Amino acid sequence: MTRFRLVLSSVLAFALVAVIAAHAGRGAAAEPSGAVPARSFEFTYHVHVPANPDSANPTHLWIPLPQADGYQDLHGLHIDSPVSYVQARDLEYGNAFAAFTPTAQQSVAGFDVALRFTAVRREHKVALDAAALQNVSASTSRDPSLQRYLEPDKLVPLNGTISELAKQHTAGDTTPLQKARHIYDYVLATMRYDKTGEGWGRGDAVWACTSKRGNCTDFHSLFIGMMRSSGIPARFEIGFPLPEGKTEGDIPGYHCWAEFYLAGLGWVPVDPSEDWKNPAKRDFFFGAHDTNRVFFTYGRDIRLSPDQKSDPLNYFIYPYAETNGQPLKNLRAHFSFRDVSAAQVAEAGR
């Protein structure tokens, strides 16, 4: 009997150890040490093009497409529409888009387009400590691929008020990173996130520094203008926000952010408008973008293709359409998301 009890105790002890080890293993698999935060989701972009009674001049429609990069994977991109389309890229920034060319009958009747895809968005965080900055160089303007990000945009001039502000707030700085931090701090201290009245949302850097308010477009236009005036490449990126704390729902509008370039380190992410709304993350958003966003396009003053007859687009995130060479004003768009599991992401990629 005593021997039986000893054997039974050993078996139970072994089983308990195995259960604890298996539980620990599952925990490690779910939350591996040092894992980069990521968010998996399905995104839907729906457009309704209203009926166009002018059968001689059918509507032309362009919709931006999401982009994959080192921080965003795309799976299962589907475009549902009765209208024929081609996928292409603009020549200046390489932004992807779908261009729709309805028949006269389809244009007269109106039509719908639904864009769906699954994505994994990872946190983009750049170490800005002393060790990481040892290889940083100030000679960024020599790289031809960066030249566009040192030039003005239509609403982001690099002279006058913008240049004077940049000189004033970087006086005495000896490194690009010092200049970037002081410009970032100035924008954050001066601007307030305020979408009342008129003028906001156009990304007019001079208006922003005069009015000292606006939305993300205005925050980042001022930041980018001051950075480029200081000889530091900076670029504009736009997409949509994913609500934190929600697993699905509608998205009312776009969100944009910025990056600046340090030779030897690469593109450094910043988001002063999110920082303004989340003061506890002041240090995080200078050098990082979180997972609560989906990226679509770069840049300003975008001409999509030779078929686009009107002026270049201020930025490209919403659908754009023309009839007889004039922008169509009454497009309707709806955006939504839902978080998905890793298994659903894998299934979408098949």
TIRO-417986 format. One record per residue (C-alpha): x, y, z; residue in one letter; residue number from 1. Coordinates in Angstrom, 1 decimal, m for minus. Layout:
REM residues N
[[X, Y, Z], a, NUM] ...
END
This chain:
REM residues 350
[[0.0, 0.0, 0.0], m, 1] [[2.8, 2.4, 0.9], t, 2] [[4.5, 1.7, m2.4], r, 3] [[1.3, 2.3, m4.3], f, 4] [[0.9, 5.7, m2.5], r, 5] [[4.4, 6.7, m3.4], l, 6] [[3.8, 5.8, m7.1], v, 7] [[0.5, 7.7, m7.1], l, 8] [[2.2, 10.7, m5.5], s, 9] [[4.9, 10.7, m8.1], s, 10] [[2.4, 10.5, m10.9], v, 11] [[0.4, 13.4, m9.6], l, 12] [[3.5, 15.5, m9.0], a, 13] [[4.6, 14.8, m12.6], f, 14] [[1.2, 15.7, m14.0], a, 15] [[1.2, 19.0, m12.0], l, 16] [[4.6, 20.0, m13.3], v, 17] [[3.5, 19.1, m16.8], a, 18] [[0.3, 21.3, m16.5], v, 19] [[2.3, 24.2, m15.1], i, 20] [[4.9, 23.9, m17.9], a, 21] [[2.2, 23.7, m20.6], a, 22] [[0.4, 26.7, m19.2], h, 23] [[3.7, 28.7, m19.0], a, 24] [[4.4, 27.6, m22.6], g, 25] [[1.0, 28.9, m23.8], r, 26] [[1.6, 32.2, m22.0], g, 27] [[5.0, 32.6, m23.7], a, 28] [[3.5, 31.9, m27.1], a, 29] [[0.7, 34.5, m26.6], a, 30] [[3.0, 37.2, m25.3], e, 31] [[6.6, 36.5, m26.3], p, 32] [[9.3, 38.5, m24.6], s, 33] [[10.3, 41.6, m26.5], g, 34] [[7.5, 41.2, m29.1], a, 35] [[6.7, 44.3, m31.2], v, 36] [[3.1, 45.4, m30.5], p, 37] [[0.8, 44.6, m33.5], a, 38] [[m2.8, 44.9, m34.5], r, 39] [[m4.7, 42.7, m37.0], s, 40] [[m7.8, 44.0, m38.6], f, 41] [[m10.1, 43.9, m41.6], e, 42] [[m10.8, 47.3, m43.3], f, 43] [[m13.7, 48.2, m45.6], t, 44] [[m13.7, 51.3, m47.9], y, 45] [[m17.1, 51.8, m49.6], h, 46] [[m17.8, 54.5, m52.3], v, 47] [[m21.1, 55.4, m53.9], h, 48] [[m20.8, 57.4, m57.2], v, 49] [[m24.1, 59.2, m57.9], p, 50] [[m25.9, 59.1, m61.2], a, 51] [[m24.3, 61.4, m63.8], n, 52] [[m27.0, 62.5, m66.4], p, 53] [[m24.3, 63.7, m68.8], d, 54] [[m23.9, 60.5, m70.9], s, 55] [[m21.4, 62.2, m73.2], a, 56] [[m18.9, 62.7, m70.3], n, 57] [[m18.8, 59.6, m68.0], p, 58] [[m17.5, 59.9, m64.5], t, 59] [[m13.9, 58.9, m63.8], h, 60] [[m13.1, 57.7, m60.3], l, 61] [[m9.9, 57.1, m58.4], w, 62] [[m9.6, 55.4, m55.0], i, 63] [[m6.4, 55.2, m53.0], p, 64] [[m5.1, 51.7, m52.1], l, 65] [[m3.3, 50.8, m48.9], p, 66] [[0.4, 50.2, m49.0], q, 67] [[2.6, 47.5, m47.5], a, 68] [[5.9, 48.6, m45.8], d, 69] [[8.1, 47.4, m43.0], g, 70] [[5.3, 48.2, m40.5], y, 71] [[2.2, 47.2, m42.4], q, 72] [[1.4, 43.8, m44.0], d, 73] [[m1.5, 43.5, m46.4], l, 74] [[m3.6, 40.4, m47.2], h, 75] [[m6.5, 39.6, m49.4], g, 76] [[m7.1, 42.9, m51.2], l, 77] [[m10.4, 42.7, m53.0], h, 78] [[m12.2, 45.3, m55.1], i, 79] [[m15.9, 44.7, m55.8], d, 80] [[m17.4, 46.8, m58.5], s, 81] [[m19.4, 46.4, m61.7], p, 82] [[m17.2, 48.9, m63.4], v, 83] [[m13.9, 48.0, m65.0], s, 84] [[m10.7, 49.4, m63.4], y, 85] [[m6.9, 49.3, m63.5], v, 86] [[m4.4, 49.6, m60.7], q, 87] [[m1.6, 52.1, m61.1], a, 88] [[0.7, 54.4, m59.2], r, 89] [[1.3, 58.2, m59.3], d, 90] [[4.7, 59.1, m60.8], l, 91] [[6.0, 61.4, m58.0], e, 92] [[5.3, 59.4, m54.8], y, 93] [[4.5, 55.9, m56.1], g, 94] [[1.1, 55.9, m54.3], n, 95] [[m1.1, 53.0, m55.4], a, 96] [[m4.7, 53.6, m56.6], f, 97] [[m7.5, 52.0, m58.6], a, 98] [[m8.8, 54.0, m61.5], a, 99] [[m12.4, 53.2, m62.7], f, 100] [[m13.8, 53.9, m66.2], t, 101] [[m17.5, 53.2, m66.3], p, 102] [[m19.4, 52.9, m69.5], t, 103] [[m21.8, 55.7, m70.4], a, 104] [[m24.7, 53.6, m69.1], q, 105] [[m23.0, 52.8, m65.8], q, 106] [[m22.1, 56.4, m65.3], s, 107] [[m25.7, 57.5, m65.9], v, 108] [[m27.0, 54.9, m63.5], a, 109] [[m24.4, 55.5, m60.8], g, 110] [[m22.4, 52.7, m59.2], f, 111] [[m20.8, 51.5, m56.0], d, 112] [[m17.3, 50.2, m55.2], v, 113] [[m16.2, 48.2, m52.1], a, 114] [[m12.6, 47.8, m51.2], l, 115] [[m11.8, 45.2, m48.5], r, 116] [[m8.5, 44.0, m47.1], f, 117] [[m6.9, 42.5, m44.0], t, 118] [[m3.8, 44.1, m42.5], a, 119] [[m1.3, 43.7, m39.7], v, 120] [[0.0, 47.0, m38.4], r, 121] [[3.1, 46.9, m36.2], r, 122] [[4.4, 49.7, m33.9], e, 123] [[7.0, 51.8, m35.6], h, 124] [[9.5, 52.9, m33.0], k, 125] [[13.0, 54.3, m33.6], v, 126] [[15.6, 54.3, m30.8], a, 127] [[16.8, 57.9, m30.3], l, 128] [[19.4, 57.1, m27.6], d, 129] [[23.0, 58.0, m27.8], a, 130] [[24.1, 54.6, m29.1], a, 131] [[21.6, 54.7, m32.0], a, 132] [[22.6, 58.2, m32.9], l, 133] [[26.4, 57.6, m33.3], q, 134] [[26.0, 56.9, m37.0], n, 135] [[23.7, 59.8, m37.7], v, 136] [[25.0, 62.3, m40.3], s, 137] [[23.7, 65.7, m41.3], a, 138] [[24.5, 65.2, m45.0], s, 139] [[20.9, 64.1, m46.0], t, 140] [[20.3, 66.4, m48.9], s, 141] [[22.9, 64.5, m51.1], r, 142] [[20.6, 61.5, m51.5], d, 143] [[18.5, 62.2, m54.6], p, 144] [[15.6, 60.2, m53.3], s, 145] [[15.2, 62.6, m50.5], l, 146] [[15.1, 65.8, m52.6], q, 147] [[11.3, 66.0, m52.9], r, 148] [[11.1, 66.0, m49.1], y, 149] [[13.2, 69.1, m48.9], l, 150] [[11.0, 71.1, m51.3], e, 151] [[7.9, 73.2, m50.7], p, 152] [[4.3, 72.1, m51.3], d, 153] [[1.6, 74.5, m52.5], k, 154] [[0.4, 75.1, m49.0], l, 155] [[3.7, 74.5, m47.2], v, 156] [[6.1, 77.3, m48.3], p, 157] [[9.7, 77.2, m46.9], l, 158] [[10.3, 80.9, m46.8], n, 159] [[8.9, 83.9, m45.0], g, 160] [[7.1, 83.1, m41.7], t, 161] [[7.9, 79.4, m41.8], i, 162] [[11.6, 79.9, m42.3], s, 163] [[11.8, 82.6, m39.6], e, 164] [[10.1, 80.3, m37.1], l, 165] [[12.4, 77.5, m37.9], a, 166] [[15.5, 79.7, m37.4], k, 167] [[14.2, 81.1, m34.2], q, 168] [[13.4, 77.8, m32.6], h, 169] [[16.5, 76.0, m33.7], t, 170] [[19.0, 78.7, m32.9], a, 171] [[22.1, 77.2, m31.3], g, 172] [[21.3, 73.6, m32.3], d, 173] [[24.1, 71.7, m33.8], t, 174] [[22.5, 68.4, m34.8], t, 175] [[19.4, 67.5, m37.0], p, 176] [[17.9, 65.7, m34.0], l, 177] [[18.1, 68.7, m31.8], q, 178] [[16.4, 70.8, m34.4], k, 179] [[13.7, 68.2, m34.9], a, 180] [[13.0, 68.0, m31.2], r, 181] [[12.8, 71.8, m30.8], h, 182] [[10.5, 72.1, m33.9], i, 183] [[8.3, 69.3, m32.6], y, 184] [[8.1, 70.9, m29.1], d, 185] [[7.2, 74.3, m30.7], y, 186] [[4.4, 72.8, m32.7], v, 187] [[3.0, 70.9, m29.7], l, 188] [[3.2, 74.0, m27.4], a, 189] [[1.8, 76.4, m29.9], t, 190] [[m1.0, 74.5, m31.7], m, 191] [[m4.2, 73.2, m30.3], r, 192] [[m6.4, 70.5, m31.8], y, 193] [[m9.5, 72.5, m32.8], d, 194] [[m11.8, 71.8, m35.7], k, 195] [[m14.3, 74.7, m35.2], t, 196] [[m15.0, 77.4, m37.7], g, 197] [[m13.3, 77.4, m41.1], e, 198] [[m9.7, 77.1, m42.4], g, 199] [[m8.7, 74.0, m40.6], w, 200] [[m7.9, 70.7, m42.4], g, 201] [[m6.3, 72.1, m45.5], r, 202] [[m2.8, 71.7, m44.3], g, 203] [[m2.0, 75.3, m44.9], d, 204] [[1.2, 75.8, m42.8], a, 205] [[1.0, 79.6, m42.8], v, 206] [[m2.6, 79.5, m41.7], w, 207] [[m1.7, 77.0, m39.0], a, 208] [[1.1, 79.1, m37.5], c, 209] [[m1.1, 82.2, m37.6], t, 210] [[m4.3, 80.6, m36.2], s, 211] [[m2.4, 78.2, m33.9], k, 212] [[m5.0, 75.6, m34.2], r, 213] [[m6.4, 72.9, m36.6], g, 214] [[m6.4, 69.1, m37.1], n, 215] [[m3.7, 66.6, m37.8], c, 216] [[m3.2, 68.0, m41.3], t, 217] [[m2.4, 71.5, m40.0], d, 218] [[m0.2, 70.2, m37.1], f, 219] [[2.0, 68.2, m39.5], h, 220] [[2.1, 70.8, m42.3], s, 221] [[3.6, 73.3, m39.9], l, 222] [[6.1, 70.6, m38.6], f, 223] [[7.1, 69.5, m42.1], i, 224] [[7.5, 73.1, m43.3], g, 225] [[9.8, 74.1, m40.4], m, 226] [[11.8, 70.8, m40.8], m, 227] [[12.4, 71.3, m44.5], r, 228] [[13.3, 74.9, m43.9], s, 229] [[16.0, 73.6, m41.6], s, 230] [[17.4, 71.3, m44.3], g, 231] [[15.9, 68.1, m42.8], i, 232] [[13.8, 65.9, m45.1], p, 233] [[10.3, 65.4, m43.8], a, 234] [[7.3, 63.7, m45.4], r, 235] [[3.5, 63.6, m45.0], f, 236] [[1.6, 60.3, m44.6], e, 237] [[m2.1, 59.7, m44.4], i, 238] [[m4.5, 56.9, m43.7], g, 239] [[m7.2, 56.2, m41.1], f, 240] [[m7.3, 55.9, m37.3], p, 241] [[m8.3, 52.7, m35.6], l, 242] [[m10.1, 53.5, m32.4], p, 243] [[m8.2, 52.3, m29.4], e, 244] [[m10.3, 50.2, m27.0], g, 245] [[m12.8, 49.2, m29.8], k, 246] [[m12.8, 46.0, m31.8], t, 247] [[m15.0, 47.1, m34.6], e, 248] [[m17.1, 50.0, m35.9], g, 249] [[m17.3, 52.9, m38.3], d, 250] [[m14.4, 55.4, m38.9], i, 251] [[m15.6, 59.0, m39.4], p, 252] [[m12.5, 60.3, m41.2], g, 253] [[m8.8, 60.2, m42.0], y, 254] [[m5.7, 60.6, m39.8], h, 255] [[m2.3, 61.8, m41.0], c, 256] [[1.2, 61.8, m39.4], w, 257] [[4.8, 62.6, m40.4], a, 258] [[8.3, 61.3, m40.6], e, 259] [[11.7, 63.0, m40.8], f, 260] [[14.9, 61.6, m42.1], y, 261] [[18.3, 61.1, m40.3], l, 262] [[21.1, 59.7, m42.4], a, 263] [[22.4, 56.6, m40.8], g, 264] [[19.2, 56.0, m38.9], l, 265] [[16.4, 56.4, m41.6], g, 266] [[12.9, 57.7, m41.3], w, 267] [[11.9, 58.7, m37.8], v, 268] [[8.1, 58.7, m37.0], p, 269] [[6.4, 61.6, m35.2], v, 270] [[2.8, 62.5, m34.5], d, 271] [[2.4, 65.8, m32.6], p, 272] [[m1.4, 65.9, m33.1], s, 273] [[m1.8, 62.5, m31.3], e, 274] [[0.6, 63.7, m28.7], d, 275] [[m1.5, 66.9, m28.1], w, 276] [[m4.5, 64.6, m27.5], k, 277] [[m2.5, 62.2, m25.3], n, 278] [[m0.1, 64.3, m23.2], p, 279] [[1.1, 61.2, m21.3], a, 280] [[2.6, 60.0, m24.6], k, 281] [[4.7, 63.1, m25.3], r, 282] [[8.0, 61.2, m25.5], d, 283] [[6.4, 58.2, m27.3], f, 284] [[5.1, 60.1, m30.3], f, 285] [[8.5, 61.7, m30.9], f, 286] [[10.1, 58.6, m32.5], g, 287] [[7.1, 56.3, m32.7], a, 288] [[3.8, 55.5, m34.4], h, 289] [[1.4, 53.2, m32.6], d, 290] [[m0.6, 50.3, m34.1], t, 291] [[m3.9, 52.2, m34.1], n, 292] [[m3.7, 53.4, m37.8], r, 293] [[m3.7, 52.1, m41.3], v, 294] [[m1.4, 53.7, m43.9], f, 295] [[m2.6, 54.6, m47.5], f, 296] [[m0.6, 57.4, m49.2], t, 297] [[2.4, 59.8, m49.1], y, 298] [[2.7, 63.4, m50.0], g, 299] [[0.8, 66.5, m51.2], r, 300] [[0.0, 68.1, m54.5], d, 301] [[m0.7, 64.7, m56.1], i, 302] [[m1.4, 64.2, m59.8], r, 303] [[m2.8, 60.7, m60.2], l, 304] [[m2.6, 60.1, m63.9], s, 305] [[m2.9, 61.9, m67.3], p, 306] [[m6.6, 61.2, m67.2], d, 307] [[m6.9, 63.6, m64.2], q, 308] [[m7.8, 66.9, m65.7], k, 309] [[m8.3, 69.2, m62.7], s, 310] [[m5.7, 70.5, m60.3], d, 311] [[m3.4, 68.2, m58.3], p, 312] [[m4.9, 66.8, m55.1], l, 313] [[m4.0, 68.5, m51.8], n, 314] [[m3.7, 65.0, m50.4], y, 315] [[m5.2, 61.7, m51.4], f, 316] [[m7.2, 59.6, m48.9], i, 317] [[m10.8, 60.1, m50.0], y, 318] [[m12.2, 58.9, m53.3], p, 319] [[m11.8, 61.5, m56.1], y, 320] [[m13.9, 61.7, m59.2], a, 321] [[m14.2, 64.0, m62.3], e, 322] [[m16.9, 64.6, m64.8], t, 323] [[m16.0, 66.5, m67.9], n, 324] [[m12.7, 67.4, m66.3], g, 325] [[m14.3, 69.0, m63.2], q, 326] [[m14.2, 67.5, m59.7], p, 327] [[m17.4, 65.7, m58.6], l, 328] [[m18.6, 67.1, m55.3], k, 329] [[m21.3, 64.6, m54.2], n, 330] [[m19.4, 61.3, m53.8], l, 331] [[m20.3, 59.4, m50.7], r, 332] [[m17.8, 57.2, m48.8], a, 333] [[m18.0, 55.0, m45.7], h, 334] [[m15.1, 53.4, m43.8], f, 335] [[m15.2, 50.7, m41.2], s, 336] [[m13.0, 48.1, m39.5], f, 337] [[m13.1, 45.0, m37.3], r, 338] [[m10.2, 43.4, m35.4], d, 339] [[m9.4, 39.8, m36.5], v, 340] [[m7.3, 37.0, m35.2], s, 341] [[m4.0, 35.7, m36.6], a, 342] [[m5.8, 32.7, m38.1], a, 343] [[m8.2, 35.0, m39.9], q, 344] [[m5.3, 37.0, m41.3], v, 345] [[m3.7, 33.8, m42.6], a, 346] [[m7.0, 32.8, m44.2], e, 347] [[m7.3, 36.2, m45.9], a, 348] [[m3.9, 35.7, m47.4], g, 349] [[m4.8, 32.5, m49.2], r, 350] 
END
